[in-house]
Amino acid sequence: MDISERRLRQACRAYCLAPELITPSPQQNGFIERFLRRLKEERIWQSRFGSFEEAKQGIHKWMRW
């Protein structure tokens, strides 16, 4: 189990959520598909990040807004 899987499992337990495997498609995962579209339109495509770290900070700031 890698660190991201471990963190996901911990977060699910902390929020009493049951992870569920679904077919990766907009029909099955509309909420996250819409979120990613908004993220790209409102932050990623509007910016020219100089580094990966700068992109991470910019996306984090957008998500906190």
Secondary structure, DSSP 8 states (H G I E B T S, - for coil): --HHHHHHHHHHHHTT-------SSTTT-HHHHHHHHHHIIIIITT---SSHHHHHHHHHHHHH-
